Amino acid sequence: MSRYSNATRVEEDSRLLVKWVDSNGQPWAEQTETRDISETGVSFYLKSPIWVDTHLRLTIASSDLFGRLHKTKGKVVRIQADAQGRQLVAVRFDE
């Protein structure tokens, strides 16, 4: 079993700043909120286009799990569109 699947995810709506560079070298940034979070990953909704395996820089604010301000890196492991066309992005932390 992977470390990722053992982590308990809790629903949380902390502020989240997501930054990445696309395959064309174009920088992106979007402010959103966490949907759920664990010690090994996080999920959230994004409006901007993004791909699986994209490396991200994340700043999580006001999290019960990580405190007032937490910066980390992660990689997109899953993207799922919901009925409203929003994309739910699942990220595994690198650290």
HELIX and SHEET records of a PDB file:
HELIX    1   1 ARG A    3  ASN A    6  1                                   4    
SHEET    1   A 7 VAL A  10  GLU A  11  0                                        
SHEET    2   A 7 PRO A  27  ILE A  37 -1                                        
SHEET    3   A 7 ARG A  15  VAL A  21 -1                                        
SHEET    4   A 7 HIS A  55  SER A  63 -1                                        
SHEET    5   A 7 GLY A  67  ALA A  81 -1                                        
SHEET    6   A 7 GLN A  87  PHE A  93 -1                                        
SHEET    7   A 7 GLY A  41  LEU A  46 -1                                        
END                                                                             
